[in-house]
């Protein structure tokens, strides 16, 4: 049985979300049915120049080279739907160690960094009414993933970041369905200078969904998350929210979730709004867009000089656009923004806000069906209000790469 493009979109948009998204870019429903493909391999090399490789007020510049190999696979037609994306690589800087000895930090004397990641998912259908999904993500690299709601706002050496998500969903009738989820995630920093921010998260939750029509689904959910920090205070979080997923047209979808969060930390209750929204547009030719907006009270970088901030209200926003000018030429532009407001500090810590803004632009050109080149430029800037210390920085990073697919 074949589905039209419009019907395929409706099925994907209105089905119950099977698992907690590993990226904020996955907030909005997927447009269309996912495509299966055999194992694809690729190898790429790149050269570049970074004028502030440590994201510090006093920049250290350097040229670098990098390489990686990648394998992807997707099978959505079997009973157990499986997909994975594995990347193994490195980045090597050619920097003069004499220029960085003033930092007295082992991360400032390194030249070789990892560029490795794995993401995979498997969905098992127990029946036509119930499914179970497992998603896993592991990465080890210095660059933060701004679309990951537990990532820091700046580069801090090689970081082991992981997330494991389990979800079960079952339809009650043609309109009502319920779901349950459990997750475990965390960050561990390879450099001891950043170990103060090592942390782990354990979460679980439940939801109830109502499909009003083929285009709109409403839901209400209650989620719990426990934050475990190596330095600073642990925290318990309860989030009660309601939201809606909808098809805007045959090629675009959106989701919005509005709620309230109770963060219980150091015998104090911190109440905050909790918002998550996403937009997804997918077309073969023209402009494709993915966007997200998130507001939550996090527990990232809250330990400072022996004290601790009990509130870290973080606003995250991001947009990624792909414009296909022709079958051979395409442009990619993206913007990531993070604002974290630190307050309710212990030991007389002063309140402050941090702002991180990272736009980027890239041009891709296909020399052949299996050979693609690209040139990318990314700019990062960060500032901190409410303190006399200078934590601001600017960073320019330009690179050229060549990828061969086989």
Secondary structure by P-SEA (a helix, b strand, c coil): ccccaaaaaaaaaaccccccccccccccccccccccccbbbbbbcccccccccccccccccccccccccbbbbbbccccccccbbbbbcccccccccccccccccccccccccccccccbbbbbbccccbbbbbbbbbbbcccccccccccccccccccccbbbbbbbbbbcccccccccccccccccccccccccccccccccccccccccccccccccbbbbbbbbbcccccbbbbbbbcbbbbbccccccbbbbbbbbbbbcccbbbbbbbbbbbbbbbbcccbbbbbcccccccccccccccccccccbbbbbbbbbbbcccccbbbbbbbbbbbbbbcccccccccbbbbbbbbbbbbbbbcccccccbbbbbbbbbbbccccccccbbbbbbbccccccc
